[in-house]
Amino acid sequence: MCRSWGPHWGWVPCGPTPWLLLSLVCSAPFGMLGEETRQVSMEVISGWPTPQNLLHIRAVGTNSTLHYVWSTLGPPAVVLVATNTTQSVLSVNWSLLLSPDPEGGLMVLPKDSIQFSSALVFTRLLEFDSTRVPKGAAQPSGKPYPPYSLAEFSWNDINNSLDLATLSAIFQGHPVDDPAGAFANGSLAFKVQAFSGSGRPAQPPRLLHTADVCQLEVTLAGASPRGNHSLFGLELDQLLWGSSPSGFMQWRPVAFSQKQRGLDSALSCQSSSLHPTLAYPLPQSPIVQAFFGSPNNFCTFNLTFGDPTGPGYWDQHYLSWSMLLGVGMPPVDNLSPLVLGIMAVALGTPGLMLLGGGLFLLLCQKQHPEYQSLN
């Protein structure tokens, strides 16, 4: 699945085609040229007066630099900035960043080198009672339990998980207020990884990455569900922008309910449509406010993992899902037998039949995208 954003109007709509249901990659307007390799550095920027979780990934190419700034100040969030110089740097003013009005506390300099910028905020962990899903219900996930606000989580010191050899780090947290003890033996983790070149991980979903992307793996493990067949999801807020080149989020429509990821633990991953963030006040992200000021051009959407028929989180109290975030054109490769099998399990026989028809059309037109598209 790919969500793609372009200049001026935000989301780039993809025209409907017969194979849109399963495996279309959204094309984005041409922007910054992709790089075969980048010189990547990763550092935790120390806070003041106490350590704060601020992770900076700097990826330098031939004539451009990408900056990813991840933080769990407030809800987990990332600010993505692309510049047209190899000399751009991140500037952090901690006194401003930690103040009630953090605007200007986070900058990429020189400012006139910025070609593109956006932000993504993970606001809430969702949980649904899938045992109470009437037949033909418009809400197939079930009745929602009160969500967990990720702005009210306590997070680990990311210095303890920083791995420069793999260019990865893990934000791991649990609710500050947990009267029922649901997270007494559990946690929610955000593993961030950067890459200096192209490739793919050994484990499913084996997302094809380039040097222009950053990968996020979200894992819920050990937390006690509030129902025997609870389904979980994530709520995300995306800042729409008005600059070129384009950016994208990309994932396959699958998650996993076991650490040993295979066909028997594959879960469907469903995305809601975009809707404005006017229904309730958004948790404030200090790094987003620090870089963008007080933006009001957010949209929100939900991801839900699994369905009432299983498999599900209840198997081993484990859930894992991965995505890519990047600039330019999203990576595209061919459908593998494993992906076909996972999609068959996740989508069922009707989905497999649709997939077969889609593949036929794909082959006819000599196009081989692998990711579902939804706008």
KOLDORO-723513 format. One record per residue: residue in one letter; z, y, x of N, C-alpha, C in turn. Coordinates in steps of 0.2 Angstrom, whole numbers, padded with zeros to 4 digits, always signed. Each point is the difference from the previous one (the first is absolute). Example, Ala and Ser with C-alpha at 12.3 -4.5 7.8 and 13.67 -1.06 7.14 Angstrom:
BEGIN
A+0039-0028+0066+0000+0006-0004+0000+0006+0004;S-0004+0005-0002+0001+0006+0004+0003+0005-0004;
//
This chain:
BEGIN
M+0000-0006+0004+0000+0006-0004+0000+0006+0004;C-0004+0005-0002+0000+0006+0004+0001+0006-0004;R+0004+0005+0002+0001+0006-0003-0003+0005+0005;S-0005+0004-0002-0003+0005+0004+0000+0007-0002;W+0001+0004+0004+0001+0007-0001-0005+0004+0004;G-0003+0005-0003-0005+0004+0003+0001+0008-0001;P-0004+0004+0003+0001+0007+0000+0000+0003-0007;H+0004+0005-0001+0000+0005-0005+0003-0003-0007;W-0003-0006-0002+0002-0002-0007+0005-0006+0001;G+0002-0002+0006+0006-0005+0000-0003-0007+0000;W+0001-0004-0006-0002-0007+0000-0008+0000-0001;V-0003-0004+0004-0007-0001+0000-0001-0006-0005;P-0004+0001-0006-0001-0005-0005-0006-0004+0003;C+0001-0007-0002-0005-0004+0002-0004-0002-0006;G-0007+0000+0000-0004-0002-0006+0001-0007-0002;P+0000-0002-0006+0001-0006-0002-0006-0005+0002;T+0002-0006+0002-0005-0005+0001+0002-0006-0002;P-0004-0006-0001+0002-0006-0002+0006-0003+0004;W+0000+0001+0006+0005-0003+0004+0006+0005+0001;L+0001+0005-0003+0005+0005+0001+0007-0004-0002;L+0000-0005-0004+0006-0003-0002+0004-0003+0006;L-0003-0002+0005+0003-0004+0005-0001+0002+0007;S-0005+0003+0002-0001+0001+0007-0005+0005+0002;L+0002+0006-0002-0004+0006+0002+0004+0005+0005;V-0003+0002+0005+0003+0005+0004-0002+0007-0002;C+0004+0004-0001-0002+0007-0002-0003+0004+0006;S-0006+0002+0000-0002+0004+0005+0002+0007+0000;A+0002+0003+0006+0002+0007+0000-0005+0004+0004;P+0000+0006-0002-0004+0005+0004+0000-0001+0007;F-0005+0001+0004+0000+0000+0007+0005+0005+0003;G+0004-0002+0004+0004+0005+0004+0001-0002+0007;M+0006+0000+0003+0001-0001+0007-0003-0007+0002;L-0004+0000+0005-0002-0006+0003+0005-0005+0002;G-0001-0006-0002+0005-0006+0002+0000-0001+0007;E+0006-0002+0003+0001-0001+0007+0000-0007+0001;E-0003-0003+0005+0001-0007+0002+0007-0002+0003;T+0002+0005+0004+0007-0001+0002+0003+0007+0001;R+0007+0000+0000+0004+0006+0000+0006-0001+0005;Q+0002+0005+0003+0006+0000+0004+0006+0001-0005;V+0004-0005-0001+0005+0001-0005+0007+0000+0003;S+0004+0005-0002+0007+0000+0002+0004+0000-0006;M+0006-0002+0000+0005-0001-0005+0007+0002+0002;E+0003+0005-0003+0007+0002+0002+0004+0002-0006;V+0006-0001+0001+0005+0002-0005+0003+0007+0002;I-0001+0005-0004+0002+0007+0002+0007+0001-0002;S+0004+0001+0005+0008+0001-0001+0001+0006-0005;G+0005-0002-0004+0002+0006-0005+0006+0004+0003;W+0002+0005-0003+0005+0004+0002+0004+0002-0007;P+0007+0000+0000+0004-0002+0006+0001-0008+0000;T-0002-0004-0005+0001-0007+0001-0007-0003-0001;P-0001-0006+0003-0007-0004+0000-0003+0000-0007;Q-0006+0001-0001-0004+0000-0006-0006-0005+0001;N-0002-0003-0006-0006-0005+0001-0006+0004-0001;L-0003+0002+0005-0006+0004+0000-0005-0004+0006;L-0005-0003-0003-0004-0004+0005-0007+0004+0000;H-0002+0001+0006-0007+0003+0002-0004-0004+0003;I-0006-0001-0003-0006-0004+0003-0005+0005+0002;R-0002+0000+0006-0006+0004+0002-0005-0004+0003;A-0006+0000-0003-0006-0004+0002-0006+0005+0002;V-0001+0000+0007-0005+0005+0003-0006-0004+0001;G-0006+0003-0003-0006-0003+0001-0004+0004+0005;T-0007+0000+0000-0004+0003+0004+0000+0008-0001;N+0000+0002-0006+0000+0007-0002+0005+0002-0006;S+0004-0004-0001+0005+0000-0006+0006-0003+0001;T+0005+0002-0004+0007-0003+0000+0002-0001-0007;L+0003-0006-0001+0003-0001-0006+0008+0000+0001;H+0004+0003-0005+0007+0000+0000+0002-0003-0006;Y+0005-0005+0000+0003-0003-0005+0008+0001+0001;V+0003+0004-0005+0007+0001+0000+0003-0003-0005;W+0004-0006+0001+0004-0004-0005+0007+0002+0000;S+0003+0000-0005+0007+0002-0001+0004-0003-0006;T+0006-0001+0001+0004-0002-0006+0006+0006-0001;L-0002+0006+0002+0004+0006-0003-0002+0001-0007;G+0004-0001-0005-0002-0001-0007-0003-0006-0001;P-0005-0001-0004-0004-0006-0001-0004-0002+0006;P-0002-0006+0001-0005-0001+0005-0006+0003-0001;A-0003+0003+0005-0006+0004+0000-0004+0000+0006;V-0006+0002+0000-0004+0001+0006-0004+0006-0001;V-0001+0004+0005-0005+0006+0000-0005-0002+0005;L-0006+0000-0002-0006-0002+0004-0004+0007+0002;V-0002+0001+0006-0003+0006+0002-0006-0002+0005;A-0006+0002-0001-0005-0001+0005-0003+0006+0003;T+0000+0001+0006-0002+0006+0004-0007-0002+0004;N-0003+0006+0001-0007-0001+0004+0001+0002+0008;T+0006-0002+0002+0001+0001+0007+0005-0005+0003;T+0000-0002+0006+0004-0005+0003+0006+0003+0003;Q+0001+0007-0001+0006+0003+0002+0005+0002-0005;S-0001-0002-0007+0005+0002-0005+0006-0003+0001;V+0006+0003-0002+0007-0003+0001+0004+0001-0007;L+0005-0004+0000+0004+0001-0006+0006+0005+0002;S+0002+0004-0004+0006+0005+0001+0005-0001-0006;V+0006-0002+0002+0006-0001-0005+0005+0005+0002;N+0002+0004-0006+0005+0005+0000+0006-0003-0004;W+0005-0003+0003+0005-0004-0003+0004+0004-0005;S+0002+0006+0003+0004+0004-0005-0003+0002-0006;L-0007+0001+0000-0004+0001-0006-0001-0006-0004;L-0001-0006+0003-0002-0006-0003+0006-0002-0004;L+0006+0001+0002+0006-0003-0003+0003+0005-0005;S-0003+0006+0000+0003+0005-0005-0003-0001-0007;P+0003+0004-0004-0002+0000-0007-0007+0002-0001;D-0003+0004+0004-0007+0002+0000-0003-0001+0006;P-0003-0007+0001-0003-0002+0006-0007+0002+0002;E-0003+0004-0004-0007+0002+0001+0000+0003+0007;G-0005-0002+0004-0001+0002+0007+0004-0004+0005;G+0004-0005-0002+0003-0004+0004-0004-0006+0004;L-0006-0001-0003-0004-0005+0003-0007+0003+0000;M-0003+0000+0006-0007+0003+0001-0004-0004+0005;V-0006+0000+0000-0005-0003+0005-0003+0006+0003;L+0000+0001+0006-0003+0006+0004-0005-0002+0004;P-0006+0004+0001-0001+0006-0003-0002-0001-0008;K+0002+0005-0004-0001-0001-0007-0008+0000-0002;D-0004+0004+0004-0007+0000-0001-0004-0006+0002;S+0004-0005+0003-0004-0006+0002+0001-0005-0006;I+0004+0001-0005+0001-0005-0005-0006+0000-0005;Q-0003-0006-0001-0006-0002-0004+0002-0003-0006;F+0006-0003-0001+0002-0004-0005+0007-0001+0000;S+0003+0000-0006+0008-0001-0001+0001-0003-0007;S+0005-0004+0000+0002-0003-0006+0007-0003+0001;A+0003-0003-0006+0006-0003+0000+0001-0005-0005;L+0004-0005+0001+0001-0005-0004+0008-0001+0000;V+0003-0001-0007+0007+0000+0000+0001-0007-0005;F+0005-0004+0002+0002-0006-0003+0007+0002-0004;T-0001+0001-0006+0006+0003-0004+0005-0005-0003;R-0003-0005-0003+0005-0005-0004-0002-0007+0001;L+0005-0005+0001-0001-0007-0001+0001-0002-0007;L-0005-0003-0003+0000-0002-0007+0001-0007-0001;E+0004-0001-0006+0001-0007-0002-0001-0001-0007;F-0003-0006-0002-0002-0001-0007+0003-0007-0002;D+0002+0000-0007+0002-0007-0002-0006-0003-0003;S-0003-0005+0004-0006-0003-0003+0001-0005-0005;T+0006-0002-0001+0002-0005-0006-0001+0003-0007;R-0001+0007+0000+0000+0003-0006-0007+0004-0001;V-0005-0004+0001-0007+0002-0001-0003-0003-0006;P-0001+0004-0005-0003-0003-0006-0008-0001+0001;K-0003-0005-0003-0007-0002+0001-0004+0006-0001;G-0005+0002+0004-0004+0005-0001+0003+0007+0001;A+0006+0000+0004+0003+0007+0001-0004+0004+0004;A+0000+0007-0001-0003+0005+0004+0004+0000+0007;Q+0006-0002+0000+0004+0001+0006+0001-0007+0002;P-0005-0003+0004+0001-0008+0002+0005-0001+0005;S+0003+0005+0003+0006-0001+0005+0006-0002-0004;G+0001+0003-0006+0006-0001-0004+0004+0006+0000;K+0006-0001-0003+0005+0006-0001+0003+0002+0006;P-0001+0007+0002+0003+0002+0006+0007+0001+0001;Y+0003-0003+0005+0007+0002+0002+0001+0007+0002;P+0005+0003+0001+0001+0007+0003-0003-0001+0007;P-0004+0004+0002-0003+0000+0007+0005+0002+0006;Y-0001-0002+0006+0004+0002+0005-0004+0006+0004;S+0003+0005+0000-0002+0006+0004+0000-0001+0007;L-0006+0000+0004+0000-0001+0007+0003+0006+0004;A+0001+0006-0004+0003+0006+0003+0007-0001+0001;E+0003-0005-0004+0007-0001+0000+0002-0007+0004;F-0004-0002+0005+0001-0005+0004+0003+0002+0007;S+0003-0005+0003+0003+0001+0007-0005-0004+0004;W-0002+0003+0006-0005-0003+0004+0003-0001+0007;N-0003-0005+0004+0003-0002+0006-0003+0005+0005;D+0003+0000+0006-0002+0004+0006-0007-0003+0002;I-0005+0004+0000-0007-0003+0001+0000-0002+0008;N+0004+0004+0004-0001-0002+0007+0002-0007+0002;N+0004-0004-0004+0001-0007+0001-0006-0004-0002;S-0005+0002-0003-0005-0004-0002-0007+0002+0003;L+0000+0005+0004-0006+0003+0003-0002-0005+0006;D-0007-0002-0001-0003-0005+0005-0006+0003+0002;L+0000+0003+0006-0006+0003+0003-0005-0005+0002;A+0002-0006+0001-0005-0005+0002-0005-0001-0006;T+0003-0001-0006-0005-0001-0006-0001+0007-0004;L+0002+0005+0003+0000+0007-0004+0002-0001-0007;S+0006-0002-0001+0003-0001-0006+0007+0002-0001;A+0003+0002-0006+0007+0001-0001+0001-0001-0007;I+0007-0001-0002+0001-0003-0006+0006+0005-0003;F-0001+0003-0006+0005+0003-0004+0003-0005-0005;Q+0006-0001+0001+0003-0005-0005+0006+0003-0003;G+0001-0001-0007+0005+0004-0003+0002-0004-0006;H+0006+0003-0004+0002-0003-0006+0003+0006-0004;P+0002-0001-0006+0002+0006-0004+0007+0002+0002;V+0001+0007+0001+0007+0002+0001+0005-0002-0005;D-0002+0001-0006+0004-0002-0006-0002-0007-0003;D+0003-0005+0001-0002-0007-0002+0006-0003-0003;P+0002+0002-0006+0007-0003-0003-0001-0007-0002;A-0006-0002-0001-0001-0007-0002-0001-0005+0006;G+0000+0003+0006-0001-0004+0006-0007-0003+0000;A-0005+0003-0003-0007-0004+0000-0002+0000+0007;F+0001+0005+0005-0002+0000+0006+0005-0002+0006;A+0005-0004-0003+0005-0002+0005-0002-0004+0006;N-0005-0004-0002-0003-0004+0005-0008+0001+0001;G-0002+0006-0003-0007+0001+0000-0002+0007+0003;S-0006+0001+0001-0003+0007+0002-0007+0001-0002;L-0002+0006+0000-0007+0002+0000-0002+0003+0006;A-0006-0003+0003-0002+0002+0007-0007+0003-0001;F-0001+0005+0004-0007+0003+0001-0002-0001+0008;K-0004-0005+0001-0003-0001+0007-0006+0004+0001;V+0000+0005+0005-0005+0004+0002-0003-0002+0006;Q-0007-0001+0001-0003-0002+0006-0007+0004+0001;A-0001+0002+0006-0006+0003+0002-0004-0004+0004;F-0007+0002+0001-0004-0005+0004-0004+0005+0005;S-0002-0003+0006-0004+0004+0005-0007-0002-0001;G-0002-0006-0004-0007-0002-0001+0000-0004-0006;S-0006-0003-0001-0001-0004-0006+0002-0007+0000;G+0002-0003-0005+0002-0007+0000+0003-0002-0007;R+0004-0005+0000+0003-0002-0006+0006-0004+0001;P+0006+0000-0003+0006-0004+0001-0002-0008-0001;A+0005-0004+0002-0001-0007+0000+0002-0002-0007;Q+0004+0003-0003+0003-0002-0007-0004+0004-0006;P-0001-0004-0005-0002+0003-0006+0004+0006-0002;P-0003+0006-0003-0007+0000-0003-0005+0002+0006;R+0002+0000+0006-0005+0001+0006-0005+0006-0002;L+0003+0006-0001-0004+0006-0001-0003+0002+0006;L-0007+0001+0000-0003+0002+0006+0001+0007+0001;H+0003+0002+0006+0002+0006+0002-0005+0003+0006;T+0000+0007+0000-0003+0003+0006+0005+0005+0003;A-0002+0003+0005+0004+0005+0004+0002+0006-0004;D-0004+0001-0006+0001+0006-0004+0005-0001-0006;V+0004-0006+0000+0004-0002-0005+0007-0001+0002;C+0005+0000-0005+0007-0002+0001+0001-0005-0005;Q+0004-0006+0001+0001-0005-0005+0007+0001-0002;L+0002-0001-0006+0006-0001-0003+0001-0006-0003;E+0006-0004+0001+0002-0006-0003+0006+0001-0003;V+0001-0001-0007+0006+0001-0004+0003-0007-0001;T+0006-0001+0001+0003-0006-0001+0007+0001-0004;L+0000-0003-0005+0007-0001-0004+0003-0007+0001;A+0005+0000+0003+0003-0007+0002+0008+0000-0002;G+0002-0006-0003+0007-0001-0001+0003+0004-0005;A-0003+0005-0004+0003+0003-0005+0001-0004-0006;S+0005+0001-0004+0001-0004-0006-0003+0003-0006;P-0005-0003-0003-0003+0003-0006+0004+0000-0006;R-0001+0005-0005+0004+0000-0006-0003-0004-0005;G-0004-0004+0001-0003-0005-0005-0002-0007+0004;N-0001-0005-0004-0002-0006+0003-0007+0000+0002;H-0004+0004-0003-0007+0000+0002-0002+0008+0000;S+0004+0003+0005-0002+0007+0001-0006+0001+0004;L-0004+0005-0002-0006+0002+0003+0002+0007+0004;F-0003+0001+0006+0002+0006+0003-0007+0004+0001;G+0001+0007+0001-0005+0004+0002+0002+0006+0004;L-0005+0004+0002+0001+0007+0003-0003+0005-0004;E+0003+0006+0001-0003+0006-0003-0001+0004+0006;L-0006+0003+0000-0003+0004+0006-0002+0007-0003;D+0001+0005+0004-0003+0007-0001-0004+0002+0005;Q-0006+0002-0002-0005+0002+0005-0002+0007+0000;L+0000+0004+0005-0001+0007+0000-0008+0000+0001;L-0003+0004-0005-0007+0001+0000-0002+0006+0004;W-0005+0000+0004-0001+0005+0004-0007+0003-0001;G-0002+0005+0004-0006+0004-0001-0004+0001+0006;S+0001-0005+0005-0004+0001+0006-0004-0006+0002;S-0004+0000+0005-0005-0005+0002+0002-0001+0007;P+0000-0006+0003-0003-0006-0003+0004-0004-0005;S-0002-0006-0002+0004-0004-0005+0005-0004+0003;G+0005-0002-0005+0005-0005+0002+0000-0006-0005;F+0003-0005+0002+0000-0006-0005+0007-0004+0001;M+0001-0004-0005+0005-0005+0000-0004-0006-0002;Q+0002-0006+0003-0004-0006-0001+0005-0006+0000;W-0001-0004-0005+0004-0007+0000-0004-0005-0004;R+0001-0006+0001-0002-0005-0004+0004-0001-0006;P-0002-0003-0005+0004-0001-0007+0004-0006+0001;V+0004+0000+0005+0004-0006+0001+0007+0002+0003;A+0005-0003-0002+0007+0000+0004+0002-0007+0001;F+0006-0001+0003+0002-0007+0001+0008-0001-0001;S+0001-0006-0003+0007-0001-0002+0004-0004+0005;Q-0003-0002+0006+0003-0004+0005-0002+0003+0007;K+0004-0001+0005-0001+0002+0007-0006-0003+0003;Q-0001-0007-0002-0006-0004+0002-0005+0002-0005;R-0004+0005+0001-0005+0002-0005-0006-0005+0000;G-0001-0002-0006-0005-0005-0002-0002+0001-0007;L-0005-0005-0002-0002+0000-0007+0005-0001-0005;D+0005-0004+0002+0006-0002-0005+0005+0006-0001;S-0001+0005+0004+0005+0006-0001-0004+0006-0001;A-0006+0000-0002-0004+0006-0001+0001+0003-0007;L+0002+0006+0000+0001+0004-0006-0005+0005-0002;S-0002+0001-0006-0005+0005-0001+0003+0007+0001;C-0004+0005+0002+0003+0007+0001-0004+0004-0005;Q+0003+0003-0004-0003+0004-0006+0002+0008+0001;S-0005+0004+0000+0001+0007+0000-0001+0004-0006;S+0004+0004-0002-0001+0004-0006-0005+0006+0001;S-0002+0003-0005-0004+0006+0001+0004+0006+0002;L-0003+0005+0003+0003+0006+0002+0002+0004-0006;H+0006+0003+0001+0002+0005-0005+0004+0005+0003;P+0001+0006-0003+0003+0006+0003+0008-0002+0001;T+0003+0004+0004+0007-0001+0002+0004+0005-0004;L-0001+0000-0007+0004+0005-0004+0005-0003-0004;A+0000-0007+0000+0005-0003-0005+0007+0000+0002;Y+0001+0001+0007+0007+0001+0002+0000+0003+0007;P+0005+0003+0002+0000+0004+0007-0001-0005+0005;L-0004+0002+0005-0001-0005+0006+0005+0001+0005;P+0002-0006+0003+0005+0001+0006-0003+0004+0005;Q+0003+0005+0003-0003+0004+0005+0000-0003+0007;S-0006+0000+0003-0001-0002+0007+0001+0006+0005;P+0005+0000+0004+0000+0006+0005-0006+0000+0004;I-0003-0005+0003-0006+0000+0004-0006+0003-0004;V+0000-0002-0006-0006+0003-0004+0001+0007-0001;Q+0006+0002-0002+0001+0007-0001+0000+0004+0006;A+0002-0003+0006+0000+0004+0006-0008+0001+0002;F-0004-0005-0001-0007+0001+0002-0004+0004-0005;F+0001-0001-0006-0005+0002-0005+0003+0006-0004;G+0007+0001+0001+0003+0005-0005+0003-0003-0006;S-0002+0003-0006+0003-0003-0006-0007-0002-0004;P-0003-0005+0002-0006-0002-0004+0001-0003-0007;N-0004+0001-0004+0000-0002-0007-0006-0004-0002;N-0004-0002+0005-0006-0004-0002+0001-0007+0002;F+0005-0003-0003+0002-0007+0001-0003-0004-0006;C-0002-0006+0001-0001-0005-0005+0004-0006+0002;T+0001-0005-0005+0004-0005+0001-0003-0007-0003;F+0001-0005+0003-0002-0007-0003+0005-0005+0002;N+0000-0006-0003+0004-0005+0001-0004-0006+0002;L+0003-0004+0004-0002-0007+0002+0005-0005-0002;T-0003-0005-0004+0005-0006-0002-0002-0006+0003;F+0004-0004+0002-0001-0006+0004+0002-0007-0004;G-0005-0004-0002+0001-0006-0003-0001+0001-0008;D+0001-0006-0003+0000+0000-0008+0005-0005-0002;P+0001+0000-0007+0005-0005-0002-0001-0007+0001;T-0006-0002+0001-0001-0007+0001+0002-0003+0007;G+0001+0005+0005+0002-0002+0007-0006-0002+0004;P+0001-0002+0006+0006+0001+0004+0003+0007+0000;G+0006+0001+0002+0003+0007+0000+0005+0001+0005;Y+0003+0006+0000+0006+0001+0004+0005-0005-0001;W+0001-0003-0006+0006-0004-0001-0001-0007+0004;D-0006-0001+0003+0000-0006+0004+0004-0001+0006;Q+0000+0005+0004+0004+0001+0006+0004+0007+0001;H+0000+0004-0005+0002+0006+0000-0003+0004+0006;Y-0007+0000+0000-0004+0003+0005-0006+0003-0003;L-0002+0005+0003-0006+0003-0002-0003+0005+0005;S-0007-0001+0002-0003+0004+0005-0007+0002-0002;W-0001+0006+0002-0007+0003-0002-0002+0005+0005;S-0006+0000+0002-0003+0004+0006-0005+0005-0003;M-0001+0006+0004-0005+0005-0002-0002+0003+0007;L-0006+0003+0000-0002+0005+0005-0001+0007-0002;L+0002+0004+0004-0001+0007-0001-0004+0003+0006;G-0005+0004-0002-0005+0003+0006-0004+0005-0002;V-0004+0002+0004-0005+0006+0000-0007-0003+0000;G-0005+0003-0003-0007-0002+0000-0002-0005-0004;M-0004-0005+0002-0002-0006-0004+0005-0005+0001;P+0002-0004-0006+0004-0005+0001-0003-0006+0003;P+0003-0005+0004-0003-0005+0003-0003-0005-0006;V-0005-0003+0001-0004-0005-0004-0002-0006+0003;D+0002-0006-0002-0002-0006+0002-0002-0005-0005;N-0002-0006+0002-0002-0005-0005+0006-0004-0003;L-0001-0002-0006+0005-0005-0003+0001-0006+0003;S+0006-0002+0002+0001-0007+0003+0002-0005-0005;P+0000-0006+0002+0002-0005-0005+0007+0000-0002;L+0004+0003+0005+0007+0000-0002+0001+0006-0005;V-0003+0005+0001+0000+0006-0005-0002-0002-0007;L-0006-0004+0000-0002-0003-0006+0005-0004-0004;G+0003-0004+0004+0006-0004-0002+0005+0004-0003;I+0002+0005+0004+0006+0004-0002-0002+0004-0007;M-0006+0002+0000-0002+0004-0006+0000-0005-0006;A-0002-0006+0001-0001-0005-0005+0007-0001-0003;V+0005-0001+0004+0007-0001-0002+0003+0006-0003;A-0002+0006+0003+0003+0006-0003-0003+0002-0007;L-0006-0001+0000-0004+0002-0006-0001-0005-0005;G+0000-0006+0002-0001-0006-0005-0007-0001-0001;T-0002-0005-0004-0007-0003-0001-0004+0006-0002;P+0001+0004-0006-0004+0005-0002-0002+0005+0006;G+0005+0001+0004-0001+0005+0006-0005-0004+0005;L+0001-0006+0001-0005-0004+0004-0007+0000-0002;M-0001+0000-0007-0006+0000-0002-0003+0007+0000;L+0004+0005-0001-0003+0007+0001-0002+0001+0008;L+0005-0003+0004-0002+0001+0007-0006-0004+0002;G-0001-0006-0003-0007-0003+0002-0006+0004-0002;G+0001+0003-0006-0006+0005-0002+0000+0006+0004;G+0005+0002+0002+0000+0006+0005-0003-0002+0006;L+0002-0005+0003-0003-0003+0007-0007+0000-0001;F-0003-0003-0005-0007-0001-0001-0003+0007+0001;L+0002+0005-0004-0003+0006+0000+0001+0003+0007;L+0006-0001+0003+0001+0003+0007-0005-0003+0005;L-0002-0007+0000-0004-0003+0004-0007+0003-0001;C-0002+0001-0007-0006+0003-0001-0002+0006+0003;Q+0005+0004+0000+0000+0007+0003+0002+0001+0007;K+0001-0006+0003+0002+0000+0007+0006+0004+0002;Q+0005+0000-0005+0006+0004+0002+0006-0005-0001;H+0005+0001+0005+0005-0005+0000+0007+0003+0000;P+0002+0005-0005+0006+0002+0000+0006-0005-0002;E+0006+0001+0002+0005-0005-0001+0006+0003-0004;Y+0000+0006-0001+0006+0003-0003-0002+0002-0007;Q+0005+0000-0005-0001+0002-0006+0001+0008+0000;S-0004+0003-0005+0000+0007-0001+0003+0002-0007;L+0004+0005+0000+0002+0002-0006+0001+0008+0000;N-0002+0004-0004+0001+0007+0000+0002+0002-0007;
//
